[in-house]
Amino acid sequence: MASLRVRVAGVELENPLMNASGLYGSKPELLLRVAEAGAGALVTKTFTYMPLPGYPTPIAVPVECGLINAVGLRNTGIDGLRNLLDRLKGVGKPVVVSIAAASIREAEVLAAVAEEHGAALIEVNASCPHSPVHGGSPARHLRLLGAVVEAAASTTTIPVGVKLGVMDNLVDVAAEMLERGARFLTLINTVKAMKIDVYTRRPVLGHGVGGLSGKAIHPVAVAAVYMVYRELRPCIIGVGGVEDWRDAVELMLAGASAVQVGTATIKGLHVFREIVDGIRGYLEKEGYRSVEEIIGAALA
Ligand SMILES: Cc1cc2nc3c(=O)[nH]c(=O)nc-3n(C[C@H](O)[C@H](O)[C@H](O)COP(=O)(O)O)c2cc1C
């Protein structure tokens, strides 16, 4: 049988699939369900140092081609992160902790807590498209981001990566993050988007602008992974609009070592088993012995 084992920055996963941050990642009982559903790793919601209340409702609106959300990084802060990780002890799958820091000190503390409480990897969320601090304005934000990544990476012994969104200078920013100590990149986050109600003549979301996820952004994610892998050959976790095994394989062919599933999990966690089985079937039909053989194969 073809092997589905992959490594992300040296951490071994039984298969390349994980939930995307923000979906099933804020409560231990939900992440335990993701584990049971067959994901190879579990990803927490993004945690900040202080709790955040999130944006006013409505926080999400379905559109034809996906979902627009502006949750506003609602989370229970560093104490919530500790509790979550303690309740995941013994889960038997690597836990990826997503953090967002507004200062070097916050990055150090969040990273230290993540490692002490059992995280296998840390994903620095730098790409929330509707947050002024954690992804909003690139220039100011990127200066801080480099320092945040460096601080997290030098505080811990576990690999630290950065989650980046689509932007014109994505390859340059990715290169800079790798120089500052990032051991993997997660690509991509949601894409800035908005829906207006034609009768109220007002934005539908409480925050106005949000981020588009789901099917519509899949080709955008494939291009982002492909371009960054082509130039830099880093370890990449691909994410964006993955709904079935073909989408996951496509991201891996573009250069991703692992794949996250976000919006598609809303329809049910059975998606993990279906994608895992589908990838295995593809590998066997195409004569591969290991899923690692297809990583970046579109560039071979
Ligand atoms: C409701 C919702 C909440 C999200 N919250 C986070 C978050 O806290 N941190 C983060 O890095 N990404 C967050 N994301 C972005 C996803 O992790 C993912 O990058 C994006 O949705 C694209 O993947 P998808 O098309 O499979 O959903 C969120 C997405 C959605 C739909």
The ligand as a Gaussian input file, in Angstrom:
#p B3LYP/6-31G(d) Opt

LIG

0 1
 C      -14.639000      30.929000       9.787000
 C      -13.158000      30.986000       9.496000
 C      -12.272000      31.319000      10.523000
 C      -10.902000      31.386000      10.267000
 N      -10.053000      31.683000      11.288000
 C       -8.708000      31.657000      11.054000
 C       -7.783000      31.851000      12.113000
 O       -8.140000      32.021000      13.281000
 N       -6.460000      31.840000      11.821000
 C       -5.985000      31.621000      10.541000
 O       -4.765000      31.587000      10.339000
 N       -6.843000      31.412000       9.525000
 C       -8.176000      31.416000       9.753000
 N       -9.031000      31.173000       8.719000
 C       -8.493000      30.924000       7.375000
 C       -8.348000      29.414000       7.102000
 O       -7.444000      28.824000       8.018000
 C       -7.865000      29.152000       5.677000
 O       -6.594000      29.732000       5.480000
 C       -8.826000      29.716000       4.622000
 O      -10.168000      29.564000       5.032000
 C       -8.642000      29.037000       3.270000
 O       -8.912000      27.670000       3.354000
 P      -10.335000      27.026000       2.940000
 O      -10.673000      27.572000       1.596000
 O      -10.092000      25.542000       2.943000
 O      -11.310000      27.443000       3.979000
 C      -10.416000      31.116000       8.963000
 C      -11.316000      30.779000       7.938000
 C      -12.665000      30.706000       8.192000
 C      -13.599000      30.318000       7.076000

